Amino acid sequence: KPCYMSEAQNGKHKDVVWQVKWANDNLDGYLNFYSISGDGRVTNWTLVKTSLWFNDILVISFSKSLQNVGEESVPGILRDSGRTIAFKPDDESTFLVGTDEGLVYLCTTQYSSRYLNTFAAHNTPVYNIKWNTFIPNIFLTCAAEWIVKIWYKGSTKPLFMFDLKSQVGDIAWAPYSSTVFAAVTLDGRVHIYDLYINKYNPIC
């Protein structure tokens, strides 16, 4: 039996939970973590004695226009599905959210009323986002398509794009270098890039 469990009355998600990220202890010293779900919520969960407390830090609004639907009713009803979340290595209040619509939002835990930036990153659901721990304004994205992209936090256009000729499953920066990253694809391959050696082709 689990020690803690979310239920309908205490914030249980209404769709699949795609990712969970532990956070540093909060100001009261309690353990806490974040979850992102297909119901469009990014939720902070706090373990308090025998209870699991929740706080929705972001609700992802559906951003695309719809035909034959009253526009005034859409923002309050429809939500975009959240897929992945990544916290900035040098600032735990700043995070990125990837969605089913292929968008990536730059957000802050300090307020949830608007996004700090919006990146039209992909045309398919965003599978993963990884910040570069050595250059914390740089991040990597992949989605249910062939393209991996590298971004700068302050620009809505990608710095680099890599076509891997197969659907990308996951990505990761190397823990020892700011220029090395890996990507895995559905054809069973692992692609290793080192931008210092070659900015266009994998080194293996």
C-alpha positions as CSV (number, residue, x, y, z in Angstrom):
1,K,0.0,0.0,0.0
2,P,1.4,3.4,-0.9
3,C,2.3,5.9,1.8
4,Y,0.6,8.8,-0.2
5,M,-2.0,8.7,-2.9
6,S,-3.8,11.4,-4.9
7,E,-7.6,11.0,-5.1
8,A,-10.4,13.0,-6.7
9,Q,-10.9,15.2,-3.7
10,N,-7.2,16.1,-3.4
11,G,-6.1,16.9,-6.9
12,K,-5.9,13.7,-8.8
13,H,-5.0,14.2,-12.5
14,K,-7.8,13.4,-14.9
15,D,-5.6,12.1,-17.7
16,V,-2.3,10.2,-18.1
17,V,0.6,11.6,-16.0
18,W,3.6,11.8,-18.4
19,Q,6.4,13.0,-16.1
20,V,7.3,13.6,-12.4
21,K,10.2,15.8,-11.2
22,W,11.4,16.0,-7.6
23,A,12.1,19.5,-6.4
24,N,14.3,20.9,-3.5
25,D,12.6,20.9,-0.1
26,N,10.2,23.9,0.2
27,L,10.6,26.8,2.7
28,D,9.0,24.7,5.4
29,G,11.3,21.8,4.8
30,Y,8.8,19.5,3.3
31,L,9.5,17.1,0.4
32,N,7.8,18.1,-2.8
33,F,7.6,17.2,-6.5
34,Y,6.0,18.3,-9.8
35,S,3.8,16.4,-12.2
36,I,2.7,17.1,-15.7
37,S,-0.4,15.5,-17.2
38,G,-2.5,15.2,-20.3
39,D,-5.2,17.1,-18.5
40,G,-3.2,20.3,-19.0
41,R,-2.1,20.8,-15.4
42,V,1.4,21.2,-14.0
43,T,1.0,20.4,-10.3
44,N,3.2,20.8,-7.3
45,W,2.7,18.1,-4.7
46,T,3.9,18.4,-1.1
47,L,4.3,15.6,1.4
48,V,3.0,16.9,4.8
49,K,2.9,14.3,7.6
50,T,0.3,11.8,6.4
51,S,-1.2,14.1,3.7
52,L,-0.5,14.9,0.1
53,W,-1.1,18.6,-0.7
54,F,-1.4,19.9,-4.2
55,N,-1.2,23.3,-6.0
56,D,-1.6,23.8,-9.7
57,I,1.2,26.1,-10.7
58,L,0.1,26.1,-14.4
59,V,-2.9,25.2,-16.5
60,I,-2.0,25.0,-20.2
61,S,-4.6,26.9,-22.3
62,F,-5.5,25.6,-25.7
63,S,-4.0,28.1,-28.1
64,K,-5.2,27.2,-31.5
65,S,-8.3,28.6,-33.2
66,L,-11.2,26.3,-33.9
67,Q,-13.8,26.5,-36.7
68,N,-17.5,26.6,-35.9
69,V,-16.9,27.0,-32.2
70,G,-17.7,30.0,-30.1
71,E,-14.3,31.6,-29.5
72,E,-15.4,33.1,-26.2
73,S,-16.0,29.7,-24.7
74,V,-12.8,28.0,-25.9
75,P,-10.1,29.4,-23.5
76,G,-12.1,28.5,-20.4
77,I,-13.0,25.0,-21.4
78,L,-10.2,23.4,-23.6
79,R,-6.7,22.7,-22.4
80,D,-3.6,21.6,-24.2
81,S,-2.1,18.4,-23.0
82,G,1.1,18.6,-21.1
83,R,3.9,16.1,-22.1
84,T,7.2,17.0,-20.5
85,I,8.6,19.5,-17.9
86,A,12.2,20.6,-17.3
87,F,13.5,23.0,-14.6
88,K,16.3,25.4,-15.3
89,P,19.5,24.1,-13.6
90,D,20.5,27.4,-12.1
91,D,17.0,28.7,-11.3
92,E,14.5,26.3,-9.9
93,S,11.6,28.8,-10.3
94,T,12.0,28.7,-14.1
95,F,10.8,25.8,-16.2
96,L,9.9,24.6,-19.7
97,V,6.8,22.8,-20.6
98,G,6.3,20.7,-23.8
99,T,2.8,20.0,-25.1
100,D,0.9,17.7,-27.4
101,E,0.5,20.5,-29.9
102,G,4.3,20.7,-30.3
103,L,4.7,24.0,-28.4
104,V,7.2,24.7,-25.7
105,Y,6.4,27.3,-23.0
106,L,8.9,29.1,-20.7
107,C,7.2,29.5,-17.4
108,T,7.9,30.5,-13.8
109,T,6.6,29.1,-10.5
110,Q,6.2,32.7,-9.2
111,Y,3.0,33.3,-11.2
112,S,0.9,31.3,-13.6
113,S,-1.0,34.0,-15.4
114,R,1.1,34.1,-18.5
115,Y,4.1,32.5,-20.2
116,L,7.5,34.1,-20.3
117,N,8.1,32.9,-23.8
118,T,6.5,30.6,-26.4
119,F,8.5,28.4,-28.8
120,A,6.8,26.8,-31.9
121,A,9.1,24.0,-31.4
122,H,7.6,21.0,-33.3
123,N,4.6,19.8,-35.3
124,T,4.0,16.7,-33.1
125,P,3.9,16.0,-29.4
126,V,7.1,17.1,-27.5
127,Y,8.6,14.0,-26.0
128,N,11.4,15.6,-23.9
129,I,13.3,18.8,-23.1
130,K,16.8,18.9,-21.6
131,W,18.6,22.0,-20.3
132,N,22.3,22.2,-20.7
133,T,23.8,22.2,-17.2
134,F,27.0,24.0,-18.4
135,I,25.3,26.7,-20.4
136,P,21.9,27.0,-18.6
137,N,20.2,29.2,-21.2
138,I,20.5,26.5,-23.8
139,F,18.1,23.6,-24.1
140,L,17.4,20.6,-26.4
141,T,14.0,19.3,-27.6
142,C,12.7,16.3,-29.3
143,A,9.2,15.2,-30.4
144,A,7.3,12.5,-32.3
145,E,9.2,13.3,-35.5
146,W,12.7,13.1,-37.0
147,I,14.0,16.4,-35.8
148,V,16.1,17.3,-32.7
149,K,16.5,21.1,-32.0
150,I,18.8,23.2,-29.9
151,W,17.4,26.5,-28.5
152,Y,18.5,29.6,-26.7
153,K,16.1,30.7,-24.0
154,G,15.9,34.3,-25.4
155,S,15.1,33.4,-29.0
156,T,12.0,31.7,-30.6
157,K,14.1,30.4,-33.5
158,P,16.3,27.2,-33.0
159,L,20.1,27.5,-33.1
160,F,20.5,24.1,-34.6
161,M,18.3,21.4,-36.2
162,F,19.3,17.8,-36.7
163,D,17.4,15.4,-39.0
164,L,17.9,11.9,-37.7
165,K,15.9,10.1,-40.4
166,S,13.7,8.3,-37.9
167,Q,11.3,9.2,-35.1
168,V,13.2,10.4,-32.0
169,G,12.4,8.7,-28.7
170,D,14.6,10.6,-26.2
171,I,17.6,13.0,-25.8
172,A,20.2,13.7,-23.2
173,W,23.2,16.1,-22.8
174,A,26.4,14.4,-21.7
175,P,27.2,15.1,-18.0
176,Y,30.9,15.9,-18.7
177,S,30.6,18.3,-21.7
178,S,28.5,21.3,-22.8
179,T,28.7,20.3,-26.5
180,V,27.9,16.6,-26.5
181,F,24.5,15.1,-26.6
182,A,22.8,11.8,-27.5
183,A,19.5,10.9,-29.2
184,V,17.8,7.6,-29.6
185,T,15.5,6.7,-32.5
186,L,12.8,4.1,-33.2
187,D,15.1,2.3,-35.7
188,G,17.2,1.2,-32.8
189,R,20.1,3.7,-33.3
190,V,21.9,5.9,-30.8
191,H,23.2,9.2,-32.3
192,I,26.1,11.0,-30.6
193,Y,26.8,14.6,-31.5
194,D,29.7,16.8,-30.4
195,L,29.1,20.3,-31.6
196,Y,32.8,21.3,-30.9
197,I,34.0,18.7,-33.4
198,N,31.1,18.8,-36.0
199,K,28.1,21.0,-35.9
200,Y,26.2,19.1,-38.6
201,N,26.9,15.4,-38.4
202,P,27.1,12.8,-35.5
203,I,30.5,11.7,-34.5
204,C,29.1,8.1,-34.1
